[in-house]
Amino acid sequence: MGYFVGAYASSPNVSGWDPELESAYYDALKNTPSVKGLEHPFLGKLHPHDDDWFLQNIDTNWQFVFTCIPGIMSALDNNPQFGLASTDRVGRQQAIDFMQSAQQAVAKLNAHAGRQVVKAIEIQTAPNRQRASSSVDALVSSLETIREWDWQGAQLIIEHCDTLIEGQKPAKGFLTIEDEIKALKRLNLGSSSKISMLVNWGRSVIETRSEQGALDHIALLKANNLLAGLMFSGVSEQTTEYGEWADTHMPPAPNNKLVTGAAGSLLTEQQMHDCMLAAGHQSLAILGIKLGIRPTSCDLEQRVNYIKDCLAAMERCAK
């Protein structure tokens, strides 16, 4: 099988921008057969640093999934009211404008490739409810607007992020999964352009403080016929280099085959196996990994080995 890799989280460019170093990193990814494409960060334009560099360095056979979370988190730093689910008129319009920029970036990448290479857009239901107000009605209104645009075949997919839980510090604090489902039930009723959802393992576990939380979210979305994707990134309940209950994309725990894993990670090979089986992985539009690497001093080869080891674990799980 082939998998999507959130390569930006593992990049050797941990400070500043070195295009030669990033080119070497992309070359290594191109030589990894199980990489079918990238989960690509969208911050307002096609590439955070250089659109032309990006177009020159991608594999022409790759597919792409745009994730809006990096741009959303950046926008929230400037305006806590920003978000497609925001009840603030200005904040919601800013989020719609941001999505318009994403649609234009999709068109630019497809035009360069001469075909549809962008498979999906991962949407997140900001704002953080600890700092601003959000609602199902606001999300529905926003999605009604953006789904009318020409996405050139790319699926619109809500990536569920942790919601606000009393007594817990949220990593994202967005809408509940039940509210997201409620919104999509309204939107999809009688529509030919259906919007679906994706489970990010780490974000579901951060929300529920349990590995079972990811399985529960998978089951809930399957029961509502909304599950389209599963991305693995780990988390720890301990104080580690990756933080405690922090959304830092911790690699899975090591075992006798997965040697480059991160000790203390709640994500294990068995967890990946159980979630892939529960999700019906062969039918998913999106399946992949996103790994942050610690310490940040790890070199390019070490970083690529983390990716290769995790993908090899997924291959074992797929069998």
N, C-alpha and C positions, 0 to 999 in steps of 0.2 A: 504493500500500500504506500501511498504518498501522503505527506502531512504538511500542514501549514506551520511555519515557524515565525514567532514574534521576534525576529532577529534583532530588532532595535534594542530590546531589553538586554541582550547578550553582547552588544557591540563593544569592541575594544576602545572605541572613542568615548571614554568615560569623562573626559573634560576637553572642551574645545572640539574642533572639527579638523580631522586629518584625512583628506580624500584618498590619499595613497593607502593608508592603513585600512580604510573602509573598503577600498577596492580589493585588497588582499583578502579581507574577511568575506566579501561577496564571492570571490573566486573559490574560496574553501566551501562555501555553501553550494555553489554550482556543482562542485565535485562530490556532493553528498546525495546519492541517488534517491533517498527516501524523502528529500525536501521537494514537495510539489509546488511550493510557492511561499509567499510571505504574508504574515499578518503585518500590515504596514501602518505606521502611525500617521494620522492626519492632524496637523496643527494649523491649518489654514491655507496651505498650498501643497502641491504634490509631494515635495520633499522638504523636510525642515531646513536644509541648508542649501541645496543646489538641485533644482529640477533636472538640468541638463546632465549633471553627473549621474543622477539616478537612472535616467533613461539610457545612458551609455553603459551602465554597469549591471543592469538586471539581466537575468537569463530570459531569453525570448520564449522559452517554453514554460516559464512560471505562470501560475495564477496568483491573484492577489485578493486579500480581504483587507479593506480599510478599517481600522479601528479609530473611533473618534475620541477615545478617552484621553489621550495626551493633550489634545487641543481643548477639550472641555475643562480639564483640570487647570490648564493655563488660564482659560477665560474666567473661571471661578475665582482665581486669585485677584482678578481685576474687578469682577462684579459677582458677588455671591448670589445674585438673583438670576444669573445666566442659566438657561436650560430649556429643553423642549417641554418639560413638565412644569415650568415655572408659572405661577399665577401672576407674576409681574409682567406687564405688557412689554416693557423695554427689554427685559432679560430674555423673554421668550422670543422676541423678534431677533435679538442678537443671535440666539441659537439657530433660528431658521436661516438667517443670513450665513452663518457658519456652515450649515448643511448645504446651502447653495454653492458655497466654495468647494465643498467635497464633491458635489455633482460635477462641477467643472473640472476638478482634478481627475475624476474617473474618465471623463471624456478625453482629456489630454493623454492619459496613459493608454487608453484603448486606441486612440488615433495613432499614437507612436507604434503600437504593436500591429496595427492593421487588422485587429480582430478584438473580440471581447475577451479581456484577460482579468477584469475585475469581477470576481464571483459574488461578493457580498460587501455590505457596509454594516459594521457593528455600531449601533446607536446605544447611548446610555442615557438614563432618565434623570439627569440633573434637574434641579440643584440639590445640594446637601440640605436635608430637611431640618438640620440643627441650626442652620443659618438663614433659611429662606423657606417660603411656602411653595408647595407643589400640589398638583391634583391630577386625577385621571382625566378630567374634562380638558385641562390644558394640554396634556399629552396627546389626547385624541385629536384635538384641533390642529396641533403642530404636525402630526403624522398625516392627517388628511391633506395638508398643504404639500408636504414634501413628497408624498408618494405619487402625486400627479406629475412630477417632473420626469424627464427622460433619464433614467439611470442605466440605459443601454444594457438591460438584462441583469444587472446586479441586484441581488436580493437585499431587502431592508430587514435587518435582524436586530432585535433588542438584546444586548448583552446584559444579563442581570448582574448588578453590583450589590454589595451589602447595603442594607437599609438601616434606618435608625432604630436601635434597640435600647430600651431603657436600661441604664446602668452600664452600657458599653460605649466606649469611644469609637465612633464609626471611622472606617477607612474612606468610604465614599458617602454613605448616608442618603442614598437615592430612594426612589419609590420601592414599595414592597413588591415581591414577585406576584402576589395576588392582585395588586393594583395594575401591574403591567399586563397580566393575563386579562383582567377585566377590560382594559383599554383595547387590547387586540381582538377580543371577542366582539366588541362593538365595531371596530374597524373592518374586520374580516367578513362580517356577516353580509353575504350577498356580493362580496367584492371578488374580482378575478385577480387582483394584485395583493395577495395575502402577505402579511408581515409575520415573521416567526421569531423565535428566541434562541439564545445560546446560554449555556451554563459555563461559567469560568469556575473551575474547581476551587481555587484558592479563595475567591470572593464569596462563594457560597459557604465555605467552611469558616471564614472570618465572621460572617453574619451569624451562623448557627452555633459557632464554637464547637463544632463536631464534624468529623469526617462523614457522618451519616447525612449531614445537611446537603452535601452535593448529590448524593443518591436520592434524597427526598425531592430536591428540586428537579432532577432528571425525571423522576416518576411523575411529578405534578405536571410538568410540561408535556410529557408523553400522553398523559391522561387527557390533556386539553388539545392534543394534536398540534402542538406549537414548537416542539423541539427540532432545531435544525443544526445545532452545533455544540461542540464540547471542546474547550481549551483547558489544558492542564498547566497550572502554575501553583507552586506549593506555598505553604505557610507553616509557621511554628507557634506553638503555645509557650515556648521557652524564650528566654532572653538570649538571642543569638546575633550573629553579624547581620542577619536579615530582619531583626526586630521581633517583637512579640505581637502576634496577631496583626502583622503588618503586611500590606499589599505590595510586597517587594519581589514577587515572582520567584520564590525560593525553589531550587531544584528538588527533585524527589530524594528520599532517603537512600543511601547506598545499600547494596546487597552484594552477594558474591559475583554477580555479573555486571551490575550497574555501579562501577567503581568510582565514578566522579560525582556521586550524589552529595547532598548536604546533610550532615548529621543533625538530628533534631527535627527534620521535616516530617510533617504529618502525611504528606503525599508519599505513598509507597507504590512499588510495582503492582502489588495486589490491589491497592485502591484504584489504580489506573485500569487494571483488568476488570474489576467489578463494575466500574462506571462505564467503560466501553461496552461491556456486555449488556448492562441495563439500558444504555442509550440506543442500542442497535447500531453500532458504529459504522457498519457498512452502508447504511442509508443516510448518514449525516452529510450535509453540504459542507460543513466545516469540522475538521478534527485536527488538533495540533497542540503545540507546546509554546510556552513563553517563559524563558528562564532569565532571571537576574543572576549575576555571577559575583561571588565574594571570595576572597578579597578583590577589590577593584584593580589591584595590581596584576591579576592573572593575565597572561599574555594571550595572543590570538589563538595559538594552538590549543591551549588549555580551554579556552572558551568554546572552541569548535568541538572539542572532545566532550564537553558537558552536553552539547546539543546531540552529538552522535550517540552517546550512551543512552540518553533519554529516548531518542527515536528508536534505538534498538530495543529498549524495554517495551515500547509501544508495539513494535513488530511482534515481539513475543506474546504480548497481550492479545493482539489481533488473531493469533493462531489458536 
